Amino acid sequence: MNKLAFIFPGQGVQEVGMGRDFYENSEEVRALYDTVSDALCLDMKKLCFEENEQLNQTEYTQAALVTTCLAMARILERKGIRPDVTAGLSLGEYCAIAMTGAMSDKEAILAVRERGILMQEAVLCGVGAMAAILGMDGDEIEASIREIPDVFIANYNCPGQIVITGKKEGVETAIEKLQSAGAKRAVMLNVSGPFHSPFLKEAGEALGEVLGNINFRKPEFPYVTNVTSRYVTKAEEIKELLMKQVASPVRWQQSVERMIADGVDTFIEIGPGKTLAGFMRKINREVKVLHVSTWNDVEKVIENLNMCGKK
């Protein structure tokens, strides 16, 4: 059916200098950074473009990454490239929603600034942990961790890569058990808390107060939510799903599979790194994955889409 999807990465892909060339080449992007800086009383240019310790702190990372990804996506849009559907991994879902017109870029960025603060404050640093488990499927991992208290699946990224989350002691116990059960590798993640676990439920509820200030609009086209891996087409569904998302597993593999089943054969990953492209190679090698992380990438994507007859 030849459909196009924009997909957005989550926290962890941020890097110093991200978005700088977009800022330098676009008056529209400069206006976005300046507007957000004023609204947050935070120098977004300094946060994104200069070496600093804050960029990797959750309370700052989320706003910085969403600003960067939306700036890149809006340039694609201005060049005449519009998706049929969007999706984002965890934090990236806010970009996906903003692109549908259900909320403005400014609303999305202000919301994730508060989201980052709430998530960072939800659990004392060092209490929680997350780990990527390689070489086992979700059912195997679910069965293995079922009897371990306070450990849960956080992300279904792709076949052979599942992320677990929970209390640090429990995650360490789970790693030992999963490796004994056949996991090829387990990698502790550099995160400040047990994200996408029930320990974040109160943060999700508090986030509801922030989201209550947004007048969500009907999406101009659908996006796929992490919580259920289903399409969202109604404004009234968005707030509750974003509240649940903080403490629920990210069903990324299932979300991608749903889009492919619905006819999406080309994906554009927008943002630093190529994490989602890596997941895609394990989910389905038949689809095309393009990438935009630099200003020059935009023209390359346009040329590629023209060759495919998608623009």
ChimeraX attribute file (.defattr): number of C-alpha atoms within 10 A of each C-alpha:
attribute: neighborCount
match mode: 1-to-1
recipient: residues
	/A:1	9
	/A:2	13
	/A:3	16
	/A:4	23
	/A:5	23
	/A:6	25
	/A:7	29
	/A:8	28
	/A:9	27
	/A:10	21
	/A:11	17
	/A:12	18
	/A:13	15
	/A:14	21
	/A:15	18
	/A:16	16
	/A:17	15
	/A:18	24
	/A:19	26
	/A:20	18
	/A:21	16
	/A:22	20
	/A:23	21
	/A:24	11
	/A:25	11
	/A:26	13
	/A:27	10
	/A:28	15
	/A:29	23
	/A:30	17
	/A:31	13
	/A:32	18
	/A:33	21
	/A:34	15
	/A:35	14
	/A:36	23
	/A:37	16
	/A:38	11
	/A:39	12
	/A:40	14
	/A:41	9
	/A:42	13
	/A:43	14
	/A:44	22
	/A:45	20
	/A:46	14
	/A:47	22
	/A:48	26
	/A:49	17
	/A:50	15
	/A:51	12
	/A:52	11
	/A:53	9
	/A:54	13
	/A:55	22
	/A:56	21
	/A:57	14
	/A:58	24
	/A:59	20
	/A:60	22
	/A:61	25
	/A:62	29
	/A:63	26
	/A:64	29
	/A:65	30
	/A:66	31
	/A:67	25
	/A:68	28
	/A:69	24
	/A:70	27
	/A:71	25
	/A:72	24
	/A:73	26
	/A:74	17
	/A:75	17
	/A:76	21
	/A:77	12
	/A:78	10
	/A:79	13
	/A:80	11
	/A:81	18
	/A:82	18
	/A:83	21
	/A:84	17
	/A:85	24
	/A:86	28
	/A:87	29
	/A:88	27
	/A:89	25
	/A:90	25
	/A:91	25
	/A:92	24
	/A:93	25
	/A:94	26
	/A:95	32
	/A:96	29
	/A:97	28
	/A:98	22
	/A:99	27
	/A:100	22
	/A:101	15
	/A:102	24
	/A:103	21
	/A:104	18
	/A:105	22
	/A:106	18
	/A:107	18
	/A:108	23
	/A:109	24
	/A:110	20
	/A:111	19
	/A:112	27
	/A:113	19
	/A:114	19
	/A:115	27
	/A:116	21
	/A:117	18
	/A:118	21
	/A:119	27
	/A:120	21
	/A:121	16
	/A:122	19
	/A:123	18
	/A:124	11
	/A:125	13
	/A:126	12
	/A:127	13
	/A:128	23
	/A:129	24
	/A:130	29
	/A:131	25
	/A:132	21
	/A:133	24
	/A:134	20
	/A:135	16
	/A:136	19
	/A:137	16
	/A:138	19
	/A:139	8
	/A:140	13
	/A:141	21
	/A:142	14
	/A:143	9
	/A:144	15
	/A:145	21
	/A:146	12
	/A:147	10
	/A:148	14
	/A:149	14
	/A:150	19
	/A:151	27
	/A:152	26
	/A:153	23
	/A:154	24
	/A:155	26
	/A:156	21
	/A:157	26
	/A:158	24
	/A:159	18
	/A:160	18
	/A:161	22
	/A:162	23
	/A:163	24
	/A:164	30
	/A:165	29
	/A:166	26
	/A:167	21
	/A:168	20
	/A:169	15
	/A:170	18
	/A:171	25
	/A:172	18
	/A:173	14
	/A:174	26
	/A:175	22
	/A:176	12
	/A:177	16
	/A:178	22
	/A:179	16
	/A:180	10
	/A:181	13
	/A:182	12
	/A:183	20
	/A:184	13
	/A:185	14
	/A:186	21
	/A:187	12
	/A:188	17
	/A:189	15
	/A:190	11
	/A:191	19
	/A:192	21
	/A:193	27
	/A:194	32
	/A:195	28
	/A:196	26
	/A:197	24
	/A:198	20
	/A:199	21
	/A:200	25
	/A:201	20
	/A:202	16
	/A:203	23
	/A:204	25
	/A:205	18
	/A:206	16
	/A:207	25
	/A:208	18
	/A:209	12
	/A:210	17
	/A:211	23
	/A:212	11
	/A:213	10
	/A:214	15
	/A:215	14
	/A:216	21
	/A:217	16
	/A:218	18
	/A:219	19
	/A:220	15
	/A:221	18
	/A:222	22
	/A:223	28
	/A:224	27
	/A:225	27
	/A:226	30
	/A:227	20
	/A:228	17
	/A:229	20
	/A:230	16
	/A:231	18
	/A:232	20
	/A:233	18
	/A:234	15
	/A:235	14
	/A:236	13
	/A:237	12
	/A:238	20
	/A:239	19
	/A:240	15
	/A:241	18
	/A:242	23
	/A:243	24
	/A:244	21
	/A:245	24
	/A:246	29
	/A:247	23
	/A:248	25
	/A:249	24
	/A:250	26
	/A:251	23
	/A:252	26
	/A:253	23
	/A:254	19
	/A:255	25
	/A:256	25
	/A:257	16
	/A:258	16
	/A:259	24
	/A:260	21
	/A:261	11
	/A:262	12
	/A:263	12
	/A:264	21
	/A:265	18
	/A:266	21
	/A:267	25
	/A:268	21
	/A:269	25
	/A:270	28
	/A:271	29
	/A:272	24
	/A:273	18
	/A:274	18
	/A:275	16
	/A:276	24
	/A:277	20
	/A:278	13
	/A:279	19
	/A:280	22
	/A:281	15
	/A:282	14
	/A:283	19
	/A:284	16
	/A:285	11
	/A:286	11
	/A:287	13
	/A:288	15
	/A:289	20
	/A:290	19
	/A:291	21
	/A:292	22
	/A:293	21
	/A:294	17
	/A:295	19
	/A:296	11
	/A:297	16
	/A:298	19
	/A:299	14
	/A:300	14
	/A:301	17
	/A:302	18
	/A:303	14
	/A:304	14
	/A:305	16
	/A:306	11
	/A:307	10
	/A:308	11
	/A:309	9
	/A:310	14
	/A:311	13
